[in-house]
């Protein structure tokens, strides 16, 4: 029996005249429209196929130098930074538009850019970005399915890579994770559970007798929870700064001082979530190595009923997270940022493009992004980000493999995440972000973390050693028999 190959998904930024539409063209007939506001483009632009298998293999060989675990650490960070919804779909309090003292800059006056602000008609239902709300939710007082109400520890079992199964049916698996997006795939699921284990480890380091209390001592439990959460949040921020950003950023941007970064304008939340984080959809691999189940395809790992696929043996689906973050292990699964996507995620091209249209994040030709580029510290970076320079570089390096040349005008109007994939491929070296994406990403993420208020008390004493990388955390949990 012969099988018909899956159709390729391609992008077409063509338009007839100003104010009309550019489209994503799917050979199956779906057309997604996007408003444009700049000069006309010809109708006969090429259809760009970023999922071409030969091109994808070439990109992974060239750019695949980052341990695969950082793909899903980035997804967890993205979930913690926000959950963007259309504001008219989410009942919410209308917050003041009066500028706040720590608003980013003059350009943001009159626009609430804090966690509860609606940007570009969007609303962030994560009320406290990067406060680890994606893990903790509202905490143990109300979320008894997530926390033990007596000890206020997460309900996770030692050495179990999965959250507690809340369903009673043999073939149903509904896991106790606060943010349902953390059930999207096995990798981010187990990463979230690792942090739940880490919280319990920290709490029991502060109060070793917490699990052995003869009577319920709610005061002790809640005080221990508060100390542990504060400690874990500080660790979370160190991991983001010293591990994740240090791994993905362009080395020259990673080396910039905070003072040098302070002159860079801060992008809005819609641009972060739908313009920058969408760039990382180029990182997932087509398959991953399980500890016992061998190599498994990404499509299988995107399912919510994972244990069923391994004939009821959940242990076979356990990831070796230390290996997934081991930069020194040359045989571990690696990835990188490039102008390509695995064919398994071809559906994301349609969804991401439509979201970019709906959310309206900034594009290269927008005044806000022009201001960012003008503030870049190196003239070389500014020069290579002109539409003419991007077009010339793209047409020389990438276009022959994915469909054809693009004129300079296309780079001003294409969705930002597509532009940043191209920039990373051209100027990001071995799998890193390019200079522009590195600068806007570091600036925005640092700003969100700097807004977090830890409270009046100093960081609690008597806890475990301070860690700053995922591999340190996984090794620590393994030594203490948590994972």
N, C-alpha and C positions, 0 to 999 in steps of 0.2 A: 504494500500500500504506500502511495506517495503522500507526502504532507506538503501543504502550501506554506511557505515561509511567512512569518508575521510581516505585515506591511511596515515600511519605514515611516517614521514621523519626521516631518521637516518643517522648517520655518521659512516664511516668506514675508519680508517687510515692505512689499511693494504697495504703491498707492498712486492714484491718478493725479490728485491735486490736493492742495492744502485743505485740511479739515475733513477729508475723507478718511477711509480706514485702511489700515494694514492688517494682514491676516496671517494666522497660522494655518497652513494647509495640510490636512491629513488626507492621505490617499483614500481613506474610507469615506470621505465626504464632509467631515466636520470642519467648519470654518469658525474661527474665533476672531472677533473684531476688536480693534484697538484704536482709539482716537489718536490722531496725530495733529501737531500744531505748527510744524516747521515746513520747510520747502518741499516741493513735490519730488517723489521718486518715480522712476520708470516702472511700468508694470512687469517688465520681464526680468526682475531680480531672480537669482537662483534660489532653489529650495535647499536649505541647509540641513543636512542629516548628521546630527551630532552623535547618533547611535551606530554609525557605520562600524561593523565588527572589526574590520581590518584597522580602521583608524583608532578605535578604542584600544585594541591590543598595542598598537604603536604608542599611544599616549601612556598607557599603564607601564610599559617598559621604560619610557623616558621619565615619567613623573612619579612613578610608584615608589616613593622613598619614605612615606609617612606610615607608621603602624596603623592598622585598620581600626583599632579601637577609637582613634581620635574622630573618626566619622560619627560615632554614636555618642561620644562625649559632647561633640558639637550639637548633636540633636537634642541632648538633654539640656544643654545650655540654652539652646533656642527655645525649648519649651518653657524654661524658667524665665526667659526674657520676655515672653509674651505669647498670648493666644489672640490673634487679631481677628475681629469679627466686624461685619458691617454695623456701624453705629445704629442705623435704623432698625436693626434686627435685635438689638440688646437693650431692654429697658435699663436706664441708668440715670443717676443724678447729674444734672447739668452743673458742672464745676465752673468756677469763676475763670474768666479769661484774663484777669489782671495779671500782669507779669510777676513772677515770683523772684525773690532775691537771687536764687541760683539758676534762673533760666539761662539757657545757653548763651545767647548773644542778642544783639539788637534786632536781628532778623526774626527772632522768635517772639518779640513783644506782641501781646494781644493773642497769643496762641498758647494754650495750656499744654506743655510738653511733659508734664509729670506723668506718673503711672496711670492716672485715671482720665487722662485727656484723650479726646477723640481726634485722631490725626487723619487727614485726607478722607474724612467720612468713615474712619475705622475706630473701633473701640477695643482696648486691651483688657480682656477679662482676667488676666493675671494682674492683680491690684498692686503687687509689690515686686516689680521685676528684679530678678537676680537676688531675691531674699530666700531662695530655695523653696518657694511656694509650690513649685511643681512636685516636690517630694512631700512636704509637710501639710499642705492645705491649711486648714484653720486650726490644726493641732489636736492633741489627744482628748481634750475636754468634750468635743463633739463627734470626733471621728472614731468611734469605738470599733468599727470594722477594720481600721487601719492600725490602731494602737490598743494595747492592753489597758483597760481603764484603771487597773490597780497600780501597775508598775510604770505605766505611760511609756513603755518601750514599743517599738514597732513590732507588729505581729509577723515576724519572719523566723523560720526555723534554721538553726545552725547548719551550715554546709548545704543548704537548699538554695539553688540559683533562682527559684521562682518565688514570687509573692504567694501568700496564702490563697488557696482556691476557695472562693466563697460559694460556689455552686455545689449542689448535692447530686446532680445527675452524673452518671459514670462518664458520659461523653461530653460533658459541658465543663468549660474552664473559664470562670470569671475571676480575675485576680484582684487582690486588694492593693491596688495602686491608686493614689489620689487622682492623678492626672491621667485620664483615659488615653491620652496620646502616648504615654509611656508603655502602652500595650501594643504599639504599632508593629514592633518586630522583636524578635528574641534578644537582639543585642542591646537595645535601649532598655528593655525590660530588665535584663540581668544587671545592667549598669545601675539602674535605679535601685534594685534590690541590694546591690553592693553598698550603696550609700546608706540604705536603711540599716544594714548590718553595721556599718561604720558608726552610725548614730548610737546604736545599742552598745557597741564596744566603748565609745566615749562615755556614755552615761554610766555604764558599769565600772569604768575606771574611776569616775568621780565618786560613785557610791556602790562599792562591791556587794553590799548586803541588800541591794534593791530587790533582787529576786527572792531573797530569803526572809522577807519581812513576815513576822508571825501575824501581825495585824495590819490593816490598811492604814497607811500613813500618807494621806493625800498631800499634805504639805511637803513632805520629803520628796515624793514622786514628782510633783510639779516643779519644785526648785531644781531637782536634778535634770528634769527635761529642759528647763530654761537654760541652765548652764551648758548642757550638752548641745542644744540647738545653736547657741551663740558660738560655741567652739567649732561645731561642724560648719556653720556658715562662714566663719573666718577661714577654715580649711578649704571650703568650696571656692572662695575668692582667690586664695593662693593658687589653687589648682588651675583656675581660669587664667590668672595672670602669668604664673611661672611655668606652667606645663602646656596648657592648650594654646594660648596666644604665642608663647615662645616657640611652639612647634610649627604653627601655621603661618605666622606673619613673615613677610619679607624680612630678611635679616637686618637690613638697614633701618627699617621701621621699628623692629623689635629693639634696636639699640638706641632709639631716640629717647631723650630725657622727657620727663613729664612736663617740664617747662617748654620744651620745643613742641610737644604735642598740644599744649594749651592754646596755641594760635590757630589750630585747625577747627573750622566750624563743625558743629555737632549735627548729624543727620537726625531726621524725625524717626519715630518708632515704625511707621509703615515702611519706610525705606530700609530700616534694619531688618525687619521681618520678611518683607517680600522682595527686597532688592539685594540684600547681602546674604542672609541665611539661605535663600534659594540657590545661591552659588554652590553651596556644599552638596547639592544633589548630584554633582558630578563625582563625588567621592565613593559612594557604595560600590563594592565589588560585585561581580556576578555570582561568586560563591565564597564560602567561609569554611574554615577547618574547625570542626567540633572536637571536643576532647575524646569522645568515644564513638560518636556517630559518623566520623569521617567527614569528607567534604560534602557540604550541603549547599544547594542553590539558594540564592537570595530570595527567589519567589517562594520557596518553602518556608523561609525564615520570616516572611512578612505576614504569616498567618497568625490568627489569635488562638487557634486550637492546637498549639505546638505539640503538646504531649501525645495527642492522638496520632500524629504523624510518625511518632517513634514507637507505636504499638504499646502505649501506656508507660513506657520507661522514660520518665522525665530526666533521669540522670544522664542519659545518652546525649541530651541536648545541652549539656553544660559547656559553657565557653571557658577557655583558659584566658581570663582577662589580663593576667600578668603578661602573658605572651602577646596579647593584642596591643599592649602598650610598651613593649620592649623594643627600644630603638636600636639595641645592639644585636638583636637576633635577626640575622640575614634571611633565615628561612621562614620567618613569620609572615602572615598576610600583610601586604603593604598596599598603599593607595596614594593618591595625590590629587591636586587640583589641576584640571586641564579643560580644554574645550571639547569635552566628550562626555558621554554618559553611557552606562551599561544599558544594553538593549532591554534588560529586564525592567527598567524604569522608564520605558518610552512613554508610558501614559502620563508621567509627571510633566513632560514638556507641555502637553495641552493644559493641564491643571495650573502649572506655574505661570504659563503665559496669561491664562484667563485671570488669575489672581493679580498678576502684575497690572493688568488692565483695570480691574475693579478697584484695587487698592491705590493705584496711582503713585507708586514710589518715584522718587526723582530719577531722571535719566541724565545721560552725559551732557545733553544740551540745555538742561534746566539751569536757571540762575544759581540755585543752591549748589549744584555740583560744580559749576564753573567757579564759584567762590572757593570750594574745597580745593580744586586743582590749582587755583592761583595761590593758595596758601601752602602748597607743597614745598618743602625746603630745598629740593634739588631741581635745578633747571632741566636736567635730563628727564626727570619724571614728567615735568610739565610739557616738554617738547614731544614726548612719545605718546601723550594722551590727546593730542589734537586729532580731529577726525581724519585729516589727510594722512597723518603718520600711522594711525591705527589701520586705516584702509590698506595702506601700502604693506604694512607688516602682515596683516591678516591674509591678504591676497597672495603673499609670497610663501607663508609658512603653513597656513591652515586650509585656505580655500580649495587648493587642488584635491584635497582628501574628502571634503564634505559637501561639495556641490558647485562651487564657483565663486567668482569675485564679487565683492560688495563695494559700492561707491562710498565716498567719505560721508555723505549725508545720512546713510543708514546707521552710522554709529551714534549719531546724536539722538536717534529715536528708538533704537532697539531697547527692550527691557534691560534694566540695569544688571540683573543677574547674568544675562547672556554676555553683556559687555565685560563683566568682571571675570567670567570664565575665560573669555578670550584674552583679557589683560593678564590673568594669572598664567595662562599658557605661554604667552609671549615673553613676559617679564618676571615671572615668579620663580624662575630657577627650578630646582628639583622638587616640584610638587607644592611649593608655597603659594600664598596669595601674591598678587602683584602689589606694587607700591600704593596705588589708589585704594584698592579694597582693604589693604592692610591698615592704612591710615584711618579710613572712615570706620572700620570695624573696631580697631583698638580705641579710638576716641570715644565712640558711643558706648562700648562695653565698659570702659573705665568710668565714664560719666555715670552710668547706671549703678555701678558698684559704689562709687563715691557718694551717692545719694542715700545709701543704706545707713540707718541709724541703729547702732547696736544697743542703745540704752545708756544710762548714767554710770552703771557699774563698770569697773575694769574687766578685762577678759579674765574669766575664772581661773584660779590656780588649782593644781592637783590633778590635772587631766593628763592625757597621754602626750607623747612627743608631738610637736607640730610637724605636719607633713605638707608637702607642696606638689605632689605628683600622683597620678593614678597608680603608677607601678609601686610606689611606696605604700599606698593605701592597700592595694591588693596583697602585697607581701605581708603587711602587718596583720591583716585579717586572716590570712592563711596561717601565719605562725600562731595565732590565738584561736585557731579552729573555728572561725566563723564562716569561711568559704572553702 
